[in-house]
Amino acid sequence: MPFFAGIPHRTGWRGEMRYGLLNDVRVLDKEAWPLMVERYVALAYDKGIMRTAQDLPQPLLWPQLQVSEGEKSYTCNQFSLSSERPMIGFCPGAEFGPAKRWPHYHYAELAKQLIDEGYQVVLFGSAKDHEAGNEILAALNTEQQAWCRNLAGETQLDQAVILIAACKAIVTNDSGLMHVAAALNRPLVALYGPSSPDFTPPLSHKARVTPPDYRLSQSA
């Protein structure tokens, strides 16, 4: 798009068929730039200045999202979410199929425990994650189901952001909503597998990451 828009200076890393569209081509050294966020911040600087991630300004600023209390209250009311119990959000979907998803029965067991401890559980995701949410819901008894809402595919993105901000904590697979929760500074547990968290981890001090080997050991 920058090429067809006639933008005079087009910077990017070489690869993925971009070569002919760029006039400031950078050659990526993956060891020098281990994180995706570092790689794209580096593109804002002259390539003669930034040779490794250690050359970037420190601390590296992380994305942040802000949501007001009024927005939280209004959106929770829109979806008839009870104010009687604190919310825990689950994001059980993930791109590229079931391999990157924590099994629904593990989510269901965690939901049972949280509901019995006095929380309500809200499931987030796109329409294609709705079935996974229903599988979690179906594993609960009738009383527990009253405190679990499957909103996957039911919200607009801005509504999901606001509701995630209203949650006390988030349990999530490696997904876009994981990064939303991190930007909202929500306490979160990020479940990776089989992909590595080393490249695109949640950028938050409140994130706990479970690597693929741990996750797989818990799925038996």
Secondary structure by P-SEA (a helix, b strand, c coil): ccccccccbbbbcccccccccccbbbbbcccccccaaaaaaaaaccccccccccccccccccbbbbbcaaaaaaaaaaacccccbbbbbbbccccccccccccaaaaaaaaaaaaaabbbbbbbbcccaaaaaaaaaaaccaaaaaacccccccccaaaaaaaaaaccbbbbcccaaaaaaaaaccbbbbbbccccccccccccccbbbbcaaaaaaaac
